[in-house]
Each structure stands twice: as structure tokens, then as C-alpha cells.
Amino acid sequence: MTAESLAPDTISIGGDASILSALDRDPVVALLGMAGASEYGKRVASLLARELAAAGLTVACGEHDLAATVRAGVGQARGRAIVVGEGEQTNERECRLAEAAQYDRSPEAAQLADRRLLALLADLVVVVEAGDCERDLAAARLARSLGAPIAAVPGPIDARASRGANALIGEGAVIAACTEDLLDALVSVSGRRRRRRRARRARRPTREPAPAPAVKPEPAPGLDPRLVAVLTRVRGGEDTLAKLCAGQPSCEQLALALTELELLGLLRHAGDGSYAACAAHLG
């Protein structure tokens, strides 16, 4: 699985687009949170955003996550921010990116799409808070599979919002106890920026529907049964949202499941609207 195979077909850009021209030179740090962040999570996100921006780094966040807190911290340092998702620009030095939807999305599906784009953009992903479900951890694991280091803010062992971050630390993520820990982790990202620069210079080929794999891998153990059901249907030939929705009163839950499977690295979306199963899971 590569960044190119996961990249959206169309992205809208707003605000200060000049920030994007520095992506090959300056690292991007993405701060990820969760809906209903705790006061602790908000304080930590604001502190990290302010100090990272003051150090000259570009800080990225999702509109559906910690956007208000992160943007306020970056604004205090008069730094650069990339906000992924639909919304209004609030800071002068802020760039807005949004993936163009192929269908009407629920808020959950939009959040998942934003997190996938953040994982593709970031040179370092910092999980401030997360639950311990697959969905909350998928973006960090996707970024790790693409070569970006992962950091996590440790939290109380009895807090649900800390379970995901603590689990990532147990898997080897950098412990984000202070901004200096994150700056140290960024030492390893020069190779990732070189790969990104080469990919941007390369001519992007026309996307063709991906052929079905010769051997169909089994879903990872513990995958939500509703996702297993949709993945099985796609592998069986129902490889577009229209085919999956035939005869259904609503497509929202199916669209959400497709987005989750993309974020987990189990499906790849082609330019013609079809989906194909990927050969590996992000374990």
C-alpha cells in the first residue's frame, strides 16, 4: 500500500495556499484527538500547537477533531496551520484542505476522510487522545505504515480518552511528554520528505480500476462484523456504492463503512468510483 494509492482524486484548497509550497522543506505535525475531547486533551493540544508553531513547524489538524483548540494555539504563535475539512478560515496563515466527496457524507464519514488525508500529509502524527477502538487508532497506524513516526500523549489509565494513546505507546509510539520529545522524533523525517518530493515531480498516471487480487486475504481478526460484511460484498463484485445500495432505503451506513475500510487500508478507491480490496491490513 502506498500514499499514491490512498490519495483522494480531488482536493479543494482554500486560505493561504502558499503554505503547501513549503511541505517538501518543513515538516508537518498532525495533532489528532477525538470527539468530545477532555479539558486535559484541549490544554495539551493547545500547548503543543503553540510551541510547535513557535518552533517554525506547520501544524495540521482536522475540522472534526481538535480544530478550534489547535488553531487557537497556532494563532497565538502566529504560525502556519493546515486544517483538513470544510469550514471557515480564521487565521491569516491557515490553509484549508478538503477531500471532494463522491457522495453525501455523514459527519462520521467526513471525519474519517479528514483523518486519512492528515495521515497522508503528516511527517509526524501526534495522538493527543483516542479511544481504543479501530476507528480511533486507524489514522495513526496508517501514517505509521507509510513511514511517519507516531507519538502519543500519555494519560490516566482509568480514562477512556487515554486508552488509545496509551495503547500506541505500548506498541512503540514516542511518548509525547513535552514538545522537545516531538522535535527529537522529527529528526527521522528527512527521507519521507524526499520521497514526497519525488512523488510530486512524477507524472501521475491515469487511474484504472484495480484488478481483483488473485488471492483474497482474510480480514484482520477482531474487525467489526459490519465491515467484514461490506468487505465480503465488495470482493464478491459489488464494488461500487451504487451496487451496494441497490434496493436499500439509505446509503449512509454503507458509505461510512466504505470510508472506514479505506482508512483501515482494506479497500482502495479508484477514479471511476469502484473499490478494490487491498492485499494487506494495517495491523
Buried (B, 14 or more C-beta within 10 A) or exposed (E): BEBEBBBBEEEEEBBBEEBBEEBEEBBBBBBBBBEEBBEBBBBBBBBBBBBBBBBEBBBBBBBBBBBBBBBBBBBBBEBBBBBBBBBEBBBEBBBBBBBEBBBEBEEBBBBBBBBBBBBBBBBBBBBBBBBBEBBBBBBBBBBBBBBBBBBBBBBEEEBBBBBBBBBBBEEEBBBBEEBEBBBEBBEEBEEBBEBBEEEEEEEEEEBEBBEEEEEEEEBBEEBBEEBBEBBEBBBEEBBBBEBBBEEEEEBBBBBBBBBBBBBBBBBBBBEEBBBBBBBEBBE
